[in-house]
Amino acid sequence: MRNENERLSTEYSATIAEILASTEVRKGVIWSLQESSDLNVNLVLFTEGEGVGDHVNDEVDVLLVGVSGSGEVLINGTLNCLSGGTLIFIPKGARRSTRSISADFAYLTVHQRRSPLKIRVARRDQE
């Protein structure tokens, strides 16, 4: 059992709630894992109606992990719901998009390292 005063190392751990509360950026990628040369992990946050526009990723498989709020993930024409504690696997080559259906929709993207992530914010009024 750990001593109450003993703190977890931030080199190998992070509290998602603290990241969400402390960030000044309020949409798109708000945090990325910097310590790994093999793995990309990004914390993504959107407000209601925002998300990642329709696109195809031909490079890597991606796992989405719901953190807070609720959103929709469209994968090859099939609608999936993503919320806290939900996992969605997106295979490489799939057409996909995300959209927040609540305030402060946050999720993690996890995949093999590749070139830097570029997210285009889609709004309802741009459809």
C-alpha atoms as one frame of an Amber mdcrd trajectory, in Angstrom:
protein
   0.000   0.000   0.000   1.302   3.441  -0.923   1.852   6.236   1.543  -0.752
   9.019   1.081   2.028  11.564   0.528   3.729   9.470  -2.155   2.942  10.837
  -5.616   2.797   9.004  -8.917   5.584   9.807 -11.343   4.293  12.048 -14.151
   6.979  10.571 -16.396   4.893   7.398 -16.743   1.414   8.512 -15.750  -1.011
  11.385 -16.179  -4.440  12.226 -14.819  -6.751  12.932 -17.752  -9.060  15.092
 -15.630  -6.127  17.328 -14.677  -5.054  17.642 -18.317  -8.604  18.588 -19.341
  -8.887  21.133 -16.514  -5.499  22.727 -17.115  -5.410  23.138 -20.884  -5.972
  26.512 -22.500  -6.707  24.859 -25.856 -10.385  23.934 -25.952 -10.718  22.018
 -29.225  -8.761  19.558 -31.289  -5.670  17.823 -29.927  -5.073  19.237 -26.434
  -2.378  16.798 -25.266  -0.026  14.278 -26.880   2.282  11.652 -25.447   5.844
  12.877 -26.063   7.879  10.130 -24.389   7.331   7.245 -26.830   9.083   6.719
 -30.133   6.712   3.835 -31.037   3.257   4.982 -29.918   1.076   8.017 -30.640
  -1.498   8.918 -27.998  -3.529  12.107 -28.360  -6.227  13.564 -26.119  -8.828
  15.215 -28.353 -11.563  17.602 -27.146 -14.544  19.109 -28.963 -17.645  21.083
 -28.008 -21.105  20.178 -29.274 -21.349  20.031 -33.061 -17.596  19.984 -33.652
 -15.406  17.054 -34.637 -13.016  15.619 -37.167 -14.187  15.835 -40.762 -14.638
  12.877 -43.081 -11.290  11.384 -44.135  -9.414   8.161 -44.822  -6.279   7.197
 -42.899  -4.264   4.776 -45.003  -1.315   4.653 -42.572  -2.328   2.967 -39.285
  -5.101   1.228 -37.342  -6.516   3.531 -34.638  -8.147   2.842 -31.278 -10.478
   5.523 -29.868 -11.062   5.528 -26.105 -13.973   7.626 -24.840 -13.053   9.875
 -21.907 -15.983  12.260 -21.332 -19.149  13.484 -22.983 -20.664  11.742 -25.985
 -19.970  11.679 -29.665 -20.643   9.915 -32.909 -18.012   8.114 -34.954 -18.955
   7.311 -38.528 -16.850   4.433 -39.936 -17.453   3.395 -43.548 -21.065   4.579
 -43.284 -21.800   2.859 -39.947 -22.635   5.132 -37.008 -21.012   4.274 -33.652
 -21.490   5.986 -30.282 -18.409   6.939 -28.255 -18.619   7.956 -24.584 -16.588
   7.545 -21.409 -15.218   4.007 -21.146 -16.125   2.997 -24.706 -13.533   1.635
 -27.155 -13.819   1.854 -30.942 -11.349   0.217 -33.325 -10.883   1.882 -36.721
  -8.956  -0.182 -39.258  -6.446   1.456 -41.568  -8.104   2.452 -44.838 -11.555
   3.062 -43.309 -13.449   6.284 -44.096 -14.291   7.991 -40.826 -15.390  11.147
 -39.045 -16.269  12.193 -35.490 -18.806  14.666 -34.102 -19.507  15.758 -30.558
 -23.133  15.473 -29.446 -22.442  16.932 -25.999 -20.362  19.681 -24.455 -16.739
  18.743 -23.741 -16.567  15.492 -25.721 -13.084  14.074 -25.104 -11.399  10.914
 -26.333  -7.975   9.384 -26.756  -6.582   8.258 -30.090  -4.006   5.476 -29.822
  -1.955   4.159 -32.724   1.496   3.312 -33.959   3.641   6.429 -34.361   3.398
   8.184 -37.716   3.731  11.710 -39.024   2.151  14.484 -36.865  -1.645  14.400
 -36.531  -3.538  17.072 -38.471  -7.149  17.471 -37.411  -9.591  19.530 -39.434
 -12.441  20.825 -37.264 -15.847  20.268 -38.861 -18.807  22.352 -37.756 -22.501
  21.672 -38.451 -22.857  24.935 -40.379 -20.094  23.811 -42.796 -21.941  20.727
 -44.030
